[in-house]
Amino acid sequence: MNTVIERIRGEAARHRADLNELLRIPSISNNPANKPDMDKAALWLLTRMQELGIKSEIIPTPGHSVVYGEHLEAEGAPTILIYGHYDVQPVDPLELWDTPPFEPHEREGAVFARGSSDDKGQLLIHLFAAQEMLAARGRLPVNLKFLLEGEEEVGSPNLKPFIDANIDRLACDAVMVSDTGFFSREVPSMLYGLRGLCYVEVLLRGPNHDLHSGEFGGAVANPVDALTRMIAALHDGERHVSIPGFYDKVRELQDREREAFAGLPYDEAEYMKDLEVEALEGEKGFTALEQLWARPTLEVNGIWGGYAGEGAKTVLPAEAGAKISCRLVPDQDPDEIADLLEKRLRDLAPPGVSLKFVRHHGGKPFLAEPDDPFVEAGGRAIEKAFSKRPVLVRGGGSVPVTETFQTVLGVPCVMMGVGLPDDRLHSPNEKMDLDQFHKGIEAAAWFLEEAGKIK
């Protein structure tokens, strides 16, 4: 492996240049105007894989395309499926970016651009690892398949149907996902669990048009007032979710997990300082890390209604709305939670308003076996690249495809992300730490080497 690692380090400048090239493509999946950019990003990846001798193709879906590739020349060796996504989040609010989001800018040891950490930089560590291993040795110790999608940031609506229709093609021994990060720069980590997601929208309608608040207020139901009362009733005073049946299927933390979480170098005061908040508010009876990683939540992501412009306008609004997301833990089901939430909101809606309930995307929680041989190989790979044994942690976010891989393909999913907590995912000034990026390529190469030893 010395020759491989030396080559990875010697090609660092080219790896950064290629990363910046991909980052310049504004592949925003939720905006139809960016469809040509999505196609350009898919073609960029296809071209890079074909240059490496990886048999590749762009496969259309009803939405954005899947880029698929395979290199199956290691007879008798395990097959690893590399998953990643080339689409990115919108950049709004644009004025909060220090530099243009699609003009990569290197400063303070990082590259700042939309998609740098989520997920273009992390996707490329595996492509570059394979590239340099092939260049150094002329072969790989495992068989590789690549599944790179363009719809992760919009809930992957076409990915599960694609996987269901291509089970034989995607057959493998393990799936590698790098769309996560370390606990901290000083504490390398590997995720073995992620929360699921249930995302909905609720719309309340009152009178058939906005009314004068003086002439009608007090007699006609106000949708904004009704909605805020309904939302307030979704939690009790200890921040438990007040939806009957919400916790019925929650798998409780094991004692060893709680002990492991408690042993991490987590500073609650520093966490509050970084966020510039004076207190934390979470479900009573659980630590902050337990709340973030292993407890279900209900959060209002947006709310609107009535007049919000300058000055005053005495109006009784005709409608109000909110977007609500629930993060779920094993063994909760997003469809069941959506049913419970809809029933609760309809029960809370007062007379005088009508309610429309819209279901958006969701995903099931994911939990891996920490002692799986491929998960352990990922741990050894991180230790070799970062000189520290990673700790096993859970994550509060959602990567719904992980559960799909585990159940549909019936194989373990290895979460080996190298992002950092301050990468500002989904926010202005997203970044990828360059030391993490380059060592991540080394870790990806070490994983191929370690996975090749598994029989």
RODO-2510 file (C-alpha; in nm, 4 decimals, decimal comma):
residues 455
     n   res          X          Y          Z
     1     m     0,0000     0,0000     0,0000
     2     n     0,2943     0,2360     0,0380
     3     t     0,3065     0,2956    -0,3374
     4     v    -0,0690     0,3672    -0,3466
     5     i    -0,0549     0,6143    -0,0575
     6     e     0,2491     0,7891    -0,2046
     7     r     0,0676     0,8279    -0,5339
     8     i    -0,2439     0,9659    -0,3623
     9     r    -0,0317     1,2259    -0,1863
    10     g     0,1597     1,3101    -0,5008
    11     e    -0,1617     1,3750    -0,6938
    12     a    -0,3184     1,6025    -0,4283
    13     a    -0,3149     1,9154    -0,6458
    14     r    -0,4882     1,7330    -0,9318
    15     h    -0,7492     1,5913    -0,6967
    16     r    -0,8299     1,9424    -0,5739
    17     a    -0,8468     2,0743    -0,9302
    18     d    -1,0888     1,7981    -1,0302
    19     l    -1,3000     1,8589    -0,7205
    20     n    -1,3205     2,2301    -0,8028
    21     e    -1,4220     2,1481    -1,1587
    22     l    -1,7178     1,9423    -1,0388
    23     l    -1,8082     2,2034    -0,7768
    24     r    -1,8433     2,4686    -1,0474
    25     i    -2,1424     2,2829    -1,1925
    26     p    -2,4611     2,4182    -1,0229
    27     s    -2,6369     2,0810    -1,0030
    28     i    -2,9376     2,1945    -0,7963
    29     s    -3,1893     1,9143    -0,8260
    30     n    -3,5018     2,0928    -0,7042
    31     n    -3,4935     2,3651    -0,9711
    32     p    -3,6102     2,2698    -1,3237
    33     a    -3,3958     2,5537    -1,4615
    34     n    -3,0870     2,3595    -1,3494
    35     k    -3,1718     2,0445    -1,5462
    36     p    -2,8917     2,1130    -1,7993
    37     d    -2,6488     2,1486    -1,5070
    38     m    -2,7662     1,8172    -1,3632
    39     d    -2,6990     1,6516    -1,6975
    40     k    -2,3571     1,8196    -1,7147
    41     a    -2,2599     1,6877    -1,3689
    42     a    -2,3717     1,3358    -1,4608
    43     l    -2,1681     1,3520    -1,7817
    44     w    -1,8640     1,4777    -1,5889
    45     l    -1,8764     1,1734    -1,3607
    46     l    -1,9381     0,9355    -1,6495
    47     t    -1,6357     1,0705    -1,8360
    48     r    -1,4085     1,0396    -1,5309
    49     m    -1,5104     0,6800    -1,4702
    50     q    -1,4687     0,5830    -1,8342
    51     e    -1,1185     0,7343    -1,8335
    52     l    -1,0326     0,4906    -1,5525
    53     g    -1,1563     0,1920    -1,7460
    54     i    -1,4723     0,1647    -1,5379
    55     k    -1,7601     0,0451    -1,7545
    56     s    -2,0128     0,3243    -1,7055
    57     e    -2,3430     0,4598    -1,8305
    58     i    -2,5969     0,7298    -1,7591
    59     i    -2,9353     0,5747    -1,6886
    60     p    -3,2407     0,8046    -1,7160
    61     t    -3,5134     0,7983    -1,4514
    62     p    -3,8444     0,9893    -1,4444
    63     g    -3,6419     1,2603    -1,2678
    64     h    -3,2662     1,3084    -1,2786
    65     s    -3,0345     1,0400    -1,4104
    66     v    -2,8380     0,7743    -1,2269
    67     v    -2,4710     0,7336    -1,3157
    68     y    -2,3776     0,3669    -1,2894
    69     g    -2,0352     0,2093    -1,3273
    70     e    -1,8651    -0,1205    -1,2556
    71     h    -1,5137    -0,2642    -1,2494
    72     l    -1,5451    -0,6403    -1,1988
    73     e    -1,2019    -0,7862    -1,2545
    74     a    -1,1137    -0,9196    -0,9078
    75     e    -1,2324    -1,2784    -0,9395
    76     g    -1,3333    -1,4317    -0,6072
    77     a    -1,3018    -1,1002    -0,4202
    78     p    -1,5869    -0,9145    -0,2482
    79     t    -1,7938    -0,6640    -0,4444
    80     i    -1,8385    -0,3157    -0,2984
    81     l    -2,1125    -0,0801    -0,4174
    82     i    -2,0139     0,2862    -0,3788
    83     y    -2,3120     0,5184    -0,3333
    84     g    -2,3062     0,8971    -0,3605
    85     h    -2,5089     1,1861    -0,4972
    86     y    -2,4069     1,4609    -0,7360
    87     d    -2,7016     1,6936    -0,6733
    88     v    -2,6788     1,9811    -0,4251
    89     q    -2,9016     2,2030    -0,2169
    90     p    -3,0190     2,5485    -0,3305
    91     v    -2,7885     2,8342    -0,2297
    92     d    -3,0371     3,0793    -0,0786
    93     p    -2,9864     3,3205     0,0872
    94     l    -2,7202     3,4147    -0,1648
    95     e    -2,6203     3,7353     0,0146
    96     l    -2,4879     3,5359     0,3120
    97     w    -2,2171     3,3651     0,1077
    98     d    -1,8710     3,5174     0,1498
    99     t    -1,7760     3,3982    -0,1999
   100     p    -1,9986     3,2805    -0,4892
   101     p    -2,1338     2,9312    -0,4113
   102     f    -2,0306     2,7812    -0,7468
   103     e    -1,6899     2,9462    -0,7663
   104     p    -1,4790     2,7248    -0,5348
   105     h    -1,2579     2,9321    -0,3100
   106     e    -0,9756     2,7872    -0,0980
   107     r    -0,9039     2,9562     0,2336
   108     e    -0,8238     2,8526     0,5900
   109     g    -0,7390     2,4995     0,4751
   110     a    -1,0785     2,4356     0,3173
   111     v    -1,2605     2,4738    -0,0122
   112     f    -1,5823     2,6739     0,0109
   113     a    -1,8574     2,5912    -0,2383
   114     r    -2,2036     2,4405    -0,2469
   115     g    -2,1754     2,0622    -0,2550
   116     s    -1,8151     2,0558    -0,1341
   117     s    -1,8934     1,8321     0,1640
   118     d    -2,2463     1,7263     0,0704
   119     d    -2,1688     1,5229    -0,1294
   120     k    -1,9326     1,5898    -0,4203
   121     g    -1,6131     1,5976    -0,2157
   122     q    -1,7040     1,2802    -0,0305
   123     l    -1,8198     1,1031    -0,3455
   124     l    -1,4905     1,1788    -0,5180
   125     i    -1,2701     1,0319    -0,2449
   126     h    -1,3749     0,6850    -0,3621
   127     l    -1,3330     0,7601    -0,7301
   128     f    -0,9857     0,9031    -0,6678
   129     a    -0,8903     0,6097    -0,4431
   130     a    -0,9781     0,3656    -0,7204
   131     q    -0,7987     0,5844    -0,9734
   132     e    -0,4691     0,5918    -0,7855
   133     m    -0,4851     0,2263    -0,6864
   134     l    -0,5332     0,1299    -1,0517
   135     a    -0,2503     0,3632    -1,1554
   136     a    -0,0129     0,2203    -0,8931
   137     r    -0,1019    -0,1483    -0,9264
   138     g    -0,3029    -0,1940    -1,2405
   139     r    -0,5733    -0,3762    -1,0451
   140     l    -0,8124    -0,3445    -0,7514
   141     p    -0,8357    -0,5827    -0,4535
   142     v    -1,2171    -0,5834    -0,4793
   143     n    -1,4835    -0,5571    -0,7435
   144     l    -1,6383    -0,2109    -0,7557
   145     k    -1,9782    -0,0802    -0,8535
   146     f    -2,0763     0,2874    -0,8470
   147     l    -2,4331     0,4141    -0,8017
   148     l    -2,4367     0,7941    -0,8160
   149     e    -2,7776     0,9595    -0,8048
   150     g    -2,9039     1,3104    -0,8765
   151     e    -3,2056     1,3311    -0,6468
   152     e    -3,0838     1,2824    -0,2899
   153     e    -3,1562     1,6431    -0,1968
   154     v    -3,5191     1,6058    -0,3066
   155     g    -3,5838     1,2793    -0,1238
   156     s    -3,4598     1,0274    -0,3868
   157     p    -3,8086     0,9645    -0,5315
   158     n    -3,6782     0,7454    -0,8131
   159     l    -3,3944     0,5645    -0,6395
   160     k    -3,5852     0,2870    -0,4630
   161     p    -3,7747     0,1953    -0,7826
   162     f    -3,4381     0,1890    -0,9606
   163     i    -3,2875    -0,0382    -0,6939
   164     d    -3,5944    -0,2656    -0,6963
   165     a    -3,5678    -0,2985    -1,0747
   166     n    -3,1922    -0,3639    -1,0703
   167     i    -3,1358    -0,5971    -0,7756
   168     d    -2,9237    -0,8403    -0,9781
   169     r    -2,7162    -0,5635    -1,1353
   170     l    -2,6518    -0,4021    -0,7961
   171     a    -2,5744    -0,7313    -0,6175
   172     c    -2,2782    -0,6821    -0,3847
   173     d    -2,1309    -0,7814    -0,0506
   174     a    -2,1458    -0,4356     0,1088
   175     v    -2,2445    -0,0777     0,0296
   176     m    -2,0140     0,2148     0,1062
   177     v    -2,1769     0,5511     0,1809
   178     s    -1,9736     0,8656     0,2472
   179     d    -2,2369     1,1322     0,3097
   180     t    -2,1712     1,1862     0,6792
   181     g    -1,8884     1,3125     0,8986
   182     f    -1,6636     1,2840     1,2027
   183     f    -1,7739     1,3591     1,5565
   184     s    -1,4985     1,6222     1,5528
   185     r    -1,1637     1,6829     1,3877
   186     e    -0,9898     1,5296     1,6911
   187     v    -1,2330     1,2380     1,7204
   188     p    -1,2673     1,0320     1,4003
   189     s    -1,5915     0,8388     1,3972
   190     m    -1,8102     0,6032     1,1998
   191     l    -2,1874     0,6157     1,1971
   192     y    -2,3825     0,2992     1,2636
   193     g    -2,7246     0,4611     1,2873
   194     l    -2,9246     0,7420     1,1272
   195     r    -3,2673     0,8795     1,1955
   196     g    -3,5493     0,8481     0,9461
   197     l    -3,7708     1,1286     0,8200
   198     c    -4,1364     1,2158     0,7769
   199     y    -4,1922     1,5532     0,6042
   200     v    -4,5385     1,7061     0,5679
   201     e    -4,7149     2,0325     0,5014
   202     v    -5,0357     2,1539     0,6626
   203     l    -5,2566     2,4274     0,5173
   204     l    -5,5457     2,5908     0,6996
   205     r    -5,8182     2,7858     0,5200
   206     g    -6,0670     3,0139     0,6934
   207     p    -6,2808     3,2759     0,5163
   208     n    -6,2840     3,2926     0,1352
   209     h    -6,0662     3,6079     0,1364
   210     d    -5,8618     3,8264     0,3729
   211     l    -6,0860     4,0284     0,6047
   212     h    -6,0682     4,3592     0,7898
   213     s    -5,9540     4,2635     1,1397
   214     g    -6,1691     4,5327     1,3005
   215     e    -6,4919     4,4428     1,1262
   216     f    -6,4506     4,0635     1,1449
   217     g    -6,1947     3,9914     1,4195
   218     g    -6,3458     3,8204     1,7213
   219     a    -6,6225     3,6486     1,5262
   220     v    -6,4420     3,4722     1,2401
   221     a    -6,1776     3,2030     1,2958
   222     n    -5,8248     3,3262     1,2253
   223     p    -5,6222     3,0520     1,0477
   224     v    -5,2883     3,1883     1,1753
   225     d    -5,4094     3,1888     1,5341
   226     a    -5,5629     2,8421     1,4919
   227     l    -5,2447     2,6994     1,3389
   228     t    -5,0170     2,8343     1,6119
   229     r    -5,2433     2,6851     1,8815
   230     m    -5,2455     2,3507     1,6995
   231     i    -4,8673     2,3463     1,6663
   232     a    -4,8211     2,4409     2,0314
   233     a    -5,0313     2,1388     2,1276
   234     l    -4,7974     1,8977     1,9487
   235     h    -4,5536     1,9046     2,2457
   236     d    -4,6032     1,8941     2,6199
   237     g    -4,4101     2,0971     2,8748
   238     e    -4,1241     1,8442     2,8804
   239     r    -4,0850     1,8485     2,5008
   240     h    -4,2413     1,5079     2,4529
   241     v    -4,4347     1,4845     2,1265
   242     s    -4,8046     1,4895     2,2129
   243     i    -4,9345     1,2627     1,9393
   244     p    -5,1063     0,9429     2,0571
   245     g    -4,9051     0,6419     1,9421
   246     f    -4,5998     0,8452     1,8378
   247     y    -4,3609     0,6548     2,0689
   248     d    -4,5245     0,3111     2,0454
   249     k    -4,2548     0,1569     1,8222
   250     v    -3,9510     0,3516     1,9407
   251     r    -3,6574     0,1188     2,0055
   252     e    -3,4958     0,2300     2,3292
   253     l    -3,1234     0,2907     2,3609
   254     q    -2,9185     0,0081     2,5065
   255     d    -2,7177     0,0737     2,8213
   256     r    -2,3898     0,0225     2,6328
   257     e    -2,4933     0,2876     2,3806
   258     r    -2,5772     0,5392     2,6505
   259     e    -2,2431     0,4686     2,8172
   260     a    -2,0589     0,5129     2,4865
   261     f    -2,2341     0,8439     2,4166
   262     a    -2,1572     0,9674     2,7671
   263     g    -1,7893     0,8884     2,7176
   264     l    -1,7519     1,1159     2,4153
   265     p    -1,5782     1,4536     2,4571
   266     y    -1,8986     1,6516     2,4163
   267     d    -1,9090     1,9985     2,5727
   268     e    -2,2651     2,1241     2,5999
   269     a    -2,1521     2,4747     2,6935
   270     e    -1,9254     2,4920     2,3885
   271     y    -2,2103     2,3638     2,1721
   272     m    -2,4341     2,6467     2,2937
   273     k    -2,1544     2,8987     2,2454
   274     d    -2,1010     2,7923     1,8851
   275     l    -2,4715     2,8345     1,8161
   276     e    -2,4951     3,1562     2,0208
   277     v    -2,7888     3,0281     2,2260
   278     e    -2,8255     3,0605     2,6012
   279     a    -2,9956     2,7262     2,6650
   280     l    -3,0850     2,3963     2,5020
   281     e    -3,4380     2,2656     2,4816
   282     g    -3,4936     1,8959     2,4371
   283     e    -3,6926     1,5971     2,5510
   284     k    -3,6661     1,5597     2,9274
   285     g    -3,4841     1,2510     3,0551
   286     f    -3,2236     1,2341     2,7789
   287     t    -2,8848     1,3943     2,7238
   288     a    -2,8288     1,6260     2,4289
   289     l    -2,6458     1,3572     2,2285
   290     e    -2,9227     1,1068     2,2983
   291     q    -3,1781     1,3648     2,1865
   292     l    -2,9820     1,4364     1,8693
   293     w    -2,9025     1,0794     1,7685
   294     a    -3,1510     0,8350     1,9136
   295     r    -3,4773     1,0101     1,9999
   296     p    -3,7581     1,1029     1,7608
   297     t    -3,8495     1,4679     1,7116
   298     l    -4,1120     1,6941     1,5611
   299     e    -3,9982     2,0328     1,4311
   300     v    -4,1688     2,3182     1,2480
   301     n    -3,9459     2,3994     0,9505
   302     g    -4,1449     2,6951     0,8246
   303     i    -4,4668     2,8837     0,8981
   304     w    -4,6550     3,1539     0,7119
   305     g    -4,9811     3,3468     0,6918
   306     g    -5,1131     3,7003     0,7010
   307     y    -4,9251     4,0235     0,6470
   308     a    -4,5490     4,0323     0,7009
   309     g    -4,4491     4,3461     0,5128
   310     e    -4,3367     4,6842     0,6453
   311     g    -4,5647     4,8830     0,8677
   312     a    -4,9141     4,7731     0,9667
   313     k    -5,1982     4,6103     0,7812
   314     t    -5,4973     4,5198     0,9944
   315     v    -5,5955     4,1998     0,8253
   316     l    -5,7547     3,8757     0,9320
   317     p    -5,5816     3,6313     0,6950
   318     a    -5,7721     3,3794     0,4909
   319     e    -5,5086     3,1079     0,5176
   320     a    -5,1995     2,9882     0,6990
   321     g    -4,9537     2,7056     0,6523
   322     a    -4,6587     2,5239     0,8017
   323     k    -4,4008     2,2671     0,6997
   324     i    -4,3286     2,0038     0,9645
   325     s    -4,0651     1,7323     0,9811
   326     c    -4,0328     1,4393     1,2180
   327     r    -3,6975     1,2646     1,2657
   328     l    -3,7591     0,8997     1,3393
   329     v    -3,5678     0,6226     1,5134
   330     p    -3,5819     0,2426     1,4829
   331     d    -3,8525     0,0982     1,4495
   332     q    -4,0757     0,3920     1,3519
   333     d    -4,2316     0,4014     1,0051
   334     p    -4,2692     0,7355     0,8216
   335     d    -4,6080     0,6475     0,6710
   336     e    -4,7467     0,5450     1,0092
   337     i    -4,6141     0,8630     1,1719
   338     a    -4,7697     1,0734     0,8940
   339     d    -5,1055     0,9040     0,9630
   340     l    -5,0779     0,9775     1,3354
   341     l    -4,9750     1,3392     1,2760
   342     e    -5,2578     1,4017     1,0306
   343     k    -5,5146     1,2576     1,2721
   344     r    -5,3784     1,4691     1,5583
   345     l    -5,3886     1,7900     1,3536
   346     r    -5,7429     1,7228     1,2340
   347     d    -5,8499     1,6572     1,5915
   348     l    -5,6917     1,9889     1,6983
   349     a    -5,8343     2,1991     1,4149
   350     p    -6,1090     2,4283     1,5516
   351     p    -6,4445     2,4884     1,3810
   352     g    -6,4314     2,7559     1,1126
   353     v    -6,1174     2,6330     0,9328
   354     s    -6,0574     2,3578     0,6808
   355     l    -5,7345     2,1573     0,6770
   356     k    -5,5301     2,0249     0,3868
   357     f    -5,2554     1,7766     0,4736
   358     v    -4,9787     1,7225     0,2155
   359     r    -4,7235     1,4415     0,2469
   360     h    -4,3787     1,5109     0,1075
   361     h    -4,0757     1,2792     0,1123
   362     g    -3,9706     1,0517     0,3943
   363     g    -3,7392     0,7667     0,4800
   364     k    -3,6949     0,4900     0,7328
   365     p    -3,4332     0,4908     1,0117
   366     f    -3,1101     0,2977     0,9647
   367     l    -2,9142     0,0895     1,2127
   368     a    -2,6107    -0,1238     1,1264
   369     e    -2,4353    -0,4026     1,3148
   370     p    -2,1138    -0,2442     1,4508
   371     d    -1,9284    -0,5773     1,4454
   372     d    -2,0010    -0,6544     1,0787
   373     p    -1,6708    -0,7400     0,9012
   374     f    -1,7139    -0,4625     0,6429
   375     v    -1,7968    -0,2050     0,9105
   376     e    -1,4859    -0,3162     1,0989
   377     a    -1,2837    -0,2846     0,7760
   378     g    -1,4052     0,0748     0,7513
   379     g    -1,2859     0,1371     1,1053
   380     r    -0,9405     0,0004     1,0272
   381     a    -0,9240     0,2133     0,7117
   382     i    -0,9993     0,5332     0,9028
   383     e    -0,7453     0,4410     1,1697
   384     k    -0,4729     0,3884     0,9087
   385     a    -0,5461     0,7182     0,7322
   386     f    -0,6117     0,9402     1,0365
   387     s    -0,3881     0,7638     1,2918
   388     k    -0,6744     0,7245     1,5400
   389     r    -0,9228     0,4469     1,5954
   390     p    -1,2706     0,5856     1,5140
   391     v    -1,5480     0,5794     1,7704
   392     l    -1,8900     0,4452     1,6761
   393     v    -2,1680     0,7033     1,6861
   394     r    -2,5165     0,7618     1,5563
   395     g    -2,6266     1,0585     1,3469
   396     g    -2,9281     1,2839     1,3716
   397     g    -2,9768     1,3320     0,9994
   398     s    -3,1286     1,1027     0,7399
   399     v    -2,9868     0,9149     0,4421
   400     p    -3,2962     0,7073     0,3550
   401     v    -3,1222     0,4962     0,0926
   402     t    -2,9099     0,3277     0,3624
   403     e    -3,2124     0,1397     0,4942
   404     t    -3,3157     0,0555     0,1386
   405     f    -2,9760    -0,0975     0,0622
   406     q    -2,9859    -0,2969     0,3839
   407     t    -3,3337    -0,4402     0,3296
   408     v    -3,3612    -0,4684    -0,0510
   409     l    -3,0058    -0,5808    -0,1298
   410     g    -2,9659    -0,7619     0,2020
   411     v    -2,6116    -0,6394     0,2647
   412     p    -2,4393    -0,4228     0,5285
   413     c    -2,4064    -0,0505     0,4718
   414     v    -2,0761     0,1083     0,5781
   415     m    -2,0987     0,4780     0,6722
   416     m    -1,7498     0,6205     0,6270
   417     g    -1,7994     0,9950     0,5898
   418     v    -1,5139     1,2379     0,6548
   419     g    -1,6989     1,5685     0,6858
   420     l    -1,6678     1,7909     0,9918
   421     p    -1,9434     1,9329     1,2143
   422     d    -1,8729     2,2896     1,0980
   423     d    -1,8982     2,2135     0,7243
   424     r    -2,2257     2,4128     0,7088
   425     l    -2,4213     2,1562     0,5124
   426     h    -2,7309     2,3073     0,3471
   427     s    -2,6212     2,6540     0,4615
   428     p    -2,4293     2,9458     0,3128
   429     n    -2,0503     2,9011     0,3108
   430     e    -2,0542     2,5226     0,2897
   431     k    -1,6990     2,3893     0,2963
   432     m    -1,4857     2,0782     0,2739
   433     d    -1,1753     2,0649     0,4894
   434     l    -0,8897     1,9795     0,2536
   435     d    -0,6972     1,7721     0,5050
   436     q    -1,0104     1,5623     0,5583
   437     f    -1,0535     1,5382     0,1816
   438     h    -0,7013     1,4143     0,1115
   439     k    -0,6902     1,1773     0,4086
   440     g    -1,0376     1,0628     0,3087
   441     i    -0,8955     0,9445    -0,0240
   442     e    -0,6328     0,7477     0,1683
   443     a    -0,9031     0,6001     0,3933
   444     a    -1,1075     0,5010     0,0878
   445     a    -0,8041     0,3229    -0,0587
   446     w    -0,7342     0,1475     0,2709
   447     f    -1,0972     0,0324     0,2818
   448     l    -1,0623    -0,1321    -0,0586
   449     e    -0,7477    -0,3052     0,0665
   450     e    -0,9075    -0,4199     0,3934
   451     a    -1,2357    -0,5243     0,2294
   452     g    -1,0404    -0,7352    -0,0182
   453     k    -0,9213    -0,9545     0,2682
   454     i    -1,2749    -1,0494     0,3773
   455     k    -1,3796    -1,3964     0,2692
***
